[in-house]
Amino acid sequence: KIAIGKGKDNIVLVGDGADKTILSHDGYQSGGEEIYSTLYIRGKHITVMDMTIRNTHQNATGSGDQAQAIHIHYGDYISFFDCNILGYQDTFWGRSSESRVYVKDCFVEGNVDFIYGASVMLFDSCQINVNRDSAAITAPSTPVGAPYGIVFMDCDVTNDEKGFNGTAISKIFLGRAWHNAAKSVWLRCQMPATLSPDGWMENMESDVVEQDKIFAEWRCTYTGNKASDLSARKNGGRALTDEEAAGYTLENIFQGVEDLAKLTTKPYVNLN
């Protein structure tokens, strides 16, 4: 495991490519470890690029299987470029509402609520892959008053033909609300034929503020026709209006970031 603690700022982790540099661990919540994620981040201005970060613990029992590959705990200005981020249950946790996270050109995989939390997170041009049937991709806990939560732009949503447990994957969901004013928005994404026409699952907790929740899609494309009717979405799912979609810019999503280009541009690092 690698832990970047509080005060450990301005760090760039550089790999030789996601197929060559692999950070791997199998920690999980019931394993008696204080930090059980493969990569734990509490510092600021952290960039991770050209590597794989994975948690190999599989959620086969259905209990006590939270096993993050990434845990961002009060870290801020966090960027990932050209990485594979692999896991099963709870792969990627943006824990704090104080954290702003940018993920570009990455492959992110998991099943139960595998992109989740209160952080502002933008997944830009990523592949989001599901490895178990009936999975919910996101579980946001966006705080009340926050305009943005977990956002996907120009991503490709895919799934394995069979889950890791051998069961064929026939149905997936975009998310379910965890806490607070949950927000999960998908813009211009490619959706698979396995996307349920419902789109979204029921809330996980009773404290979700329905009037502030945003579960929405905008100008996505759909393999097959069964999930393309956004008027059939359930549990708060809907189409984003064009006016609303116009507000989803880098500047708005990451409001308050003093150097947006630094957060969203892959740095050149000369290792020679």
C-alpha positions as CSV (number, residue, x, y, z in Angstrom):
1,K,0.0,0.0,0.0
2,I,1.0,3.6,-0.6
3,A,-0.2,6.3,1.7
4,I,0.3,10.0,0.9
5,G,-0.5,11.7,4.2
6,K,-1.6,15.1,5.3
7,G,1.0,17.7,4.4
8,K,2.6,15.5,1.8
9,D,1.9,17.9,-1.1
10,N,3.0,18.5,-4.7
11,I,3.8,14.9,-5.6
12,V,3.8,13.2,-9.0
13,L,3.7,9.4,-9.2
14,V,4.9,8.3,-12.6
15,G,4.8,4.8,-14.0
16,D,6.2,3.2,-17.1
17,G,2.7,2.5,-18.4
18,A,-0.3,0.9,-17.0
19,D,0.8,-2.5,-18.3
20,K,4.2,-2.3,-16.6
21,T,3.9,-0.4,-13.3
22,I,1.3,-2.0,-11.1
23,L,0.4,-1.1,-7.5
24,S,-1.5,-4.1,-6.1
25,H,-3.0,-4.9,-2.7
26,D,-5.8,-7.0,-1.3
27,G,-6.9,-5.0,1.8
28,Y,-10.6,-4.7,2.7
29,Q,-12.6,-3.1,5.5
30,S,-13.0,-6.2,7.7
31,G,-9.4,-7.1,7.5
32,G,-8.4,-5.1,10.6
33,E,-6.4,-2.5,8.8
34,E,-6.8,1.2,9.4
35,I,-5.9,2.0,5.8
36,Y,-7.0,-0.8,3.5
37,S,-6.9,0.9,0.1
38,T,-4.0,0.4,-2.3
39,L,-3.4,4.1,-2.7
40,Y,-4.5,6.5,0.1
41,I,-4.3,10.2,-0.6
42,R,-4.6,13.0,1.9
43,G,-2.1,15.5,0.4
44,K,-2.8,18.3,-2.1
45,H,-1.7,18.7,-5.7
46,I,-1.1,15.0,-6.3
47,T,-0.8,13.7,-9.8
48,V,-0.8,10.0,-10.7
49,M,0.0,8.8,-14.2
50,D,0.8,5.9,-16.4
51,M,0.2,3.0,-13.9
52,T,-2.2,0.5,-12.6
53,I,-3.7,0.8,-9.1
54,R,-5.7,-2.2,-8.1
55,N,-7.3,-3.9,-5.2
56,T,-7.6,-7.6,-5.8
57,H,-10.0,-8.5,-3.0
58,Q,-13.2,-9.7,-4.5
59,N,-16.6,-9.1,-3.0
60,A,-17.7,-12.7,-3.1
61,T,-19.3,-12.9,0.3
62,G,-21.5,-9.8,0.0
63,S,-20.5,-8.6,3.5
64,G,-17.4,-6.6,4.7
65,D,-16.0,-6.4,1.2
66,Q,-15.3,-2.7,0.8
67,A,-11.9,-2.7,-0.8
68,Q,-10.7,0.5,-2.4
69,A,-8.0,0.8,-5.0
70,I,-8.2,4.6,-4.4
71,H,-9.2,6.4,-1.2
72,I,-9.0,10.2,-1.4
73,H,-9.4,11.4,2.2
74,Y,-9.4,15.2,2.4
75,G,-6.8,15.4,-0.4
76,D,-7.4,18.2,-3.0
77,Y,-6.3,19.0,-6.5
78,I,-5.9,15.3,-7.3
79,S,-5.4,14.1,-11.0
80,F,-5.1,10.8,-12.7
81,F,-3.9,10.3,-16.3
82,D,-3.7,7.1,-18.3
83,C,-4.2,4.8,-15.4
84,N,-6.0,1.5,-14.8
85,I,-7.9,1.7,-11.6
86,L,-9.2,-1.8,-10.8
87,G,-11.3,-3.3,-8.1
88,Y,-14.6,-4.9,-7.2
89,Q,-16.7,-3.3,-4.5
90,D,-15.9,0.4,-3.8
91,T,-13.0,0.8,-6.2
92,F,-12.7,4.6,-6.1
93,W,-13.7,6.6,-3.0
94,G,-13.7,10.4,-3.1
95,R,-14.5,10.7,0.6
96,S,-14.5,14.4,1.4
97,S,-16.6,17.2,-0.1
98,E,-13.4,19.3,0.1
99,S,-11.7,17.2,-2.5
100,R,-11.6,18.0,-6.3
101,V,-10.6,15.1,-8.5
102,Y,-9.9,14.9,-12.2
103,V,-9.6,11.6,-14.0
104,K,-8.5,11.6,-17.7
105,D,-8.1,8.7,-20.2
106,C,-8.3,6.1,-17.5
107,F,-9.9,2.6,-17.3
108,V,-11.9,2.3,-14.1
109,E,-13.4,-1.1,-13.1
110,G,-15.6,-2.5,-10.3
111,N,-19.1,-3.5,-9.4
112,V,-20.9,-2.4,-6.2
113,D,-21.0,1.4,-5.9
114,F,-17.4,1.5,-7.3
115,I,-17.2,5.2,-7.9
116,Y,-18.6,6.9,-4.8
117,G,-18.5,9.6,-2.1
118,A,-18.9,13.3,-1.5
119,S,-16.0,14.7,-3.6
120,V,-16.4,16.6,-6.8
121,M,-15.0,14.1,-9.4
122,L,-14.9,14.5,-13.1
123,F,-14.2,11.4,-15.3
124,D,-13.1,12.7,-18.7
125,S,-12.9,10.3,-21.7
126,C,-12.6,7.3,-19.5
127,Q,-13.7,3.7,-19.9
128,I,-16.0,2.6,-17.0
129,N,-16.2,-1.2,-16.9
130,V,-18.5,-3.3,-14.8
131,N,-17.4,-6.8,-13.6
132,R,-20.5,-8.1,-11.9
133,D,-24.2,-8.4,-12.8
134,S,-26.8,-5.9,-11.5
135,A,-24.1,-3.4,-10.4
136,A,-24.6,0.2,-9.6
137,I,-21.6,2.3,-10.9
138,T,-21.9,5.3,-8.7
139,A,-23.0,6.0,-5.1
140,P,-22.7,9.8,-4.5
141,S,-23.1,11.5,-1.2
142,T,-22.9,15.0,-2.5
143,P,-23.4,17.6,0.3
144,V,-26.5,19.8,0.2
145,G,-25.7,23.0,-1.6
146,A,-22.9,21.6,-3.8
147,P,-23.8,22.1,-7.5
148,Y,-21.7,19.2,-8.8
149,G,-20.9,15.7,-7.6
150,I,-19.7,12.8,-9.8
151,V,-19.6,13.8,-13.4
152,F,-18.8,11.8,-16.5
153,M,-17.9,13.4,-19.9
154,D,-17.4,11.5,-23.1
155,C,-16.9,8.2,-21.3
156,D,-17.5,4.7,-22.7
157,V,-19.5,2.4,-20.3
158,T,-18.8,-1.3,-20.8
159,N,-19.1,-4.6,-19.0
160,D,-17.6,-8.0,-19.1
161,E,-19.6,-10.7,-20.7
162,K,-19.5,-12.7,-17.5
163,G,-18.9,-11.3,-14.0
164,F,-15.9,-12.4,-11.9
165,N,-18.3,-14.9,-10.2
166,G,-19.2,-16.6,-13.4
167,T,-22.7,-15.0,-13.7
168,A,-23.5,-13.5,-17.1
169,I,-23.9,-9.7,-16.9
170,S,-27.4,-8.8,-18.2
171,K,-28.2,-5.6,-16.3
172,I,-26.3,-2.7,-14.9
173,F,-27.3,0.7,-13.4
174,L,-25.7,4.1,-13.5
175,G,-26.0,4.6,-9.7
176,R,-27.9,4.9,-6.5
177,A,-28.0,7.7,-4.0
178,W,-26.0,7.1,-0.8
179,H,-26.4,10.3,1.3
180,N,-27.3,14.0,1.2
181,A,-28.0,15.6,-2.2
182,A,-26.5,12.9,-4.4
183,K,-25.5,14.0,-7.9
184,S,-24.3,11.7,-10.7
185,V,-24.4,13.2,-14.2
186,W,-23.4,11.6,-17.6
187,L,-22.8,13.7,-20.6
188,R,-22.1,12.4,-24.1
189,C,-21.3,9.0,-22.9
190,Q,-21.6,5.7,-24.8
191,M,-23.9,3.3,-22.9
192,P,-24.0,-0.5,-23.3
193,A,-27.0,-2.7,-24.2
194,T,-27.0,-4.0,-20.6
195,L,-28.0,-0.6,-19.2
196,S,-31.3,-1.1,-17.4
197,P,-34.2,1.0,-18.8
198,D,-34.7,2.1,-15.1
199,G,-31.2,3.6,-15.3
200,W,-31.0,4.1,-11.5
201,M,-31.5,2.1,-8.4
202,E,-33.4,3.0,-5.2
203,N,-31.7,5.2,-2.6
204,M,-29.3,3.4,-0.1
205,E,-30.1,5.6,2.9
206,S,-33.2,7.5,4.1
207,D,-31.4,10.9,4.5
208,V,-31.2,11.6,0.8
209,V,-32.6,15.0,-0.1
210,E,-34.8,14.2,-3.1
211,Q,-35.4,17.7,-4.2
212,D,-31.7,18.4,-4.4
213,K,-30.7,15.0,-6.0
214,I,-29.6,15.1,-9.6
215,F,-29.4,11.8,-11.5
216,A,-29.2,12.8,-15.2
217,E,-28.0,12.0,-18.7
218,W,-27.4,14.3,-21.6
219,R,-26.8,13.5,-25.3
220,C,-25.6,10.0,-24.5
221,T,-25.7,7.2,-27.1
222,Y,-27.1,3.8,-26.4
223,T,-26.4,0.4,-27.8
224,G,-29.8,-1.0,-28.5
225,N,-33.0,0.9,-27.8
226,K,-34.3,-0.4,-24.5
227,A,-32.5,2.1,-22.4
228,S,-32.7,5.2,-24.7
229,D,-36.0,6.4,-23.4
230,L,-35.0,8.7,-20.6
231,S,-38.7,9.4,-19.7
232,A,-38.8,5.8,-18.4
233,R,-36.0,6.4,-15.9
234,K,-36.8,5.6,-12.2
235,N,-35.6,6.8,-8.8
236,G,-35.1,10.4,-9.9
237,G,-33.3,9.7,-13.2
238,R,-34.0,12.1,-16.0
239,A,-32.6,14.0,-19.0
240,L,-30.5,17.0,-18.3
241,T,-31.8,20.1,-20.1
242,D,-29.6,21.9,-22.6
243,E,-29.5,24.9,-20.3
244,E,-28.4,22.7,-17.4
245,A,-25.8,20.9,-19.5
246,A,-24.3,24.3,-20.5
247,G,-23.2,24.7,-16.9
248,Y,-21.1,21.6,-16.9
249,T,-17.7,23.1,-17.8
250,L,-14.3,22.6,-16.3
251,E,-14.4,26.1,-14.9
252,N,-17.8,25.5,-13.2
253,I,-17.2,22.0,-12.0
254,F,-13.9,23.0,-10.4
255,Q,-14.8,26.4,-9.2
256,G,-12.3,27.9,-6.9
257,V,-9.3,26.0,-8.4
258,E,-6.6,28.6,-8.8
259,D,-4.7,26.8,-11.6
260,L,-7.2,24.8,-13.6
261,A,-4.7,23.9,-16.3
262,K,-2.4,22.3,-13.7
263,L,-5.2,20.1,-12.5
264,T,-6.5,19.0,-15.9
265,T,-3.3,18.8,-18.0
266,K,-1.0,15.8,-17.9
267,P,2.5,17.0,-17.0
268,Y,5.6,16.1,-19.0
269,V,8.1,14.4,-16.7
270,N,11.6,13.7,-17.9
271,L,12.9,10.7,-16.0
272,N,16.3,10.6,-17.8
